[in-house]
Amino acid sequence: MADKITFHLSNDQMTDVNVSVWDDRNGSLVLDTAPLNQGESVDVQVIADSSGHGAAHWAFASSDGSVNSNKQQTDIDEGDNCTLG
């Protein structure tokens, strides 16, 4: 089994959102439409490559549709703090 890393994904938006996260190493959905309040964070676990880095992308949206975006991040290290935007 491949090693995994955990990183923190923080909601830096001006509103509460729902977020989904995919592991870019294997394409699996690791967080499915999870509510994330403004200023809060969630721990996300993804597979690490041979150098110990993870890669993920996420999509998020507010319930009123005022915020709707996505982001991809590579070379994520254990314990990194990532933001939605």
C-alpha positions in Angstrom: 0.0 0.0 0.0 1.3 3.5 -0.9 2.2 5.9 1.8 -0.3 8.7 2.6 0.1 12.3 3.7 -2.4 14.5 5.5 -2.8 18.2 4.7 -5.1 20.9 6.0 -7.5 22.6 3.6 -8.8 26.0 4.9 -11.8 28.0 3.7 -10.4 31.4 2.9 -13.6 32.5 1.1 -16.0 35.1 2.3 -18.8 32.6 2.9 -19.4 29.0 3.9 -19.0 26.4 1.1 -19.3 22.8 0.2 -16.0 21.3 -1.0 -15.0 18.1 -2.9 -11.4 16.9 -3.1 -9.8 14.4 -5.5 -6.5 12.7 -5.1 -4.5 13.4 -8.3 -2.3 10.3 -7.8 -5.1 7.8 -8.3 -8.1 10.0 -9.2 -10.2 8.9 -6.2 -12.7 11.2 -4.5 -11.4 11.7 -0.9 -13.8 14.4 0.3 -17.4 14.4 -1.1 -19.3 17.7 -0.9 -18.3 18.4 2.7 -19.6 21.6 4.3 -16.7 23.9 5.3 -17.6 27.1 7.2 -15.7 30.3 6.6 -12.4 30.3 8.4 -12.5 26.6 9.2 -10.3 23.8 7.9 -10.5 20.1 7.3 -7.8 17.5 7.2 -7.5 15.7 3.9 -5.5 12.5 3.2 -3.9 11.7 -0.2 -1.4 9.2 -1.5 2.2 10.3 -1.5 4.6 9.9 -4.4 8.1 8.4 -4.0 9.4 11.8 -2.8 6.6 12.0 -0.1 4.6 14.7 -1.9 0.8 14.6 -2.5 -1.2 16.2 -5.3 -4.9 17.1 -5.2 -7.5 19.2 -6.8 -10.8 20.6 -5.3 -14.0 22.2 -6.3 -16.1 24.3 -4.0 -19.3 26.3 -4.1 -21.5 28.3 -1.7 -25.2 27.3 -1.3 -26.4 30.6 -2.9 -24.1 30.2 -5.9 -22.1 33.4 -5.2 -18.8 31.4 -4.9 -18.0 28.6 -7.3 -14.4 27.7 -8.2 -11.7 25.1 -8.2 -8.0 24.7 -7.7 -5.2 22.2 -8.2 -2.1 21.9 -6.0 0.9 19.6 -6.5 3.9 18.9 -4.2 1.8 19.0 -1.1 3.8 17.9 2.0 2.7 16.3 5.2 1.0 18.9 7.4 0.8 21.6 4.7 -1.9 24.3 5.1 -3.7 24.8 1.7 -6.5 27.2 1.0 -9.5 26.9 -1.3 -8.7 29.9 -3.5 
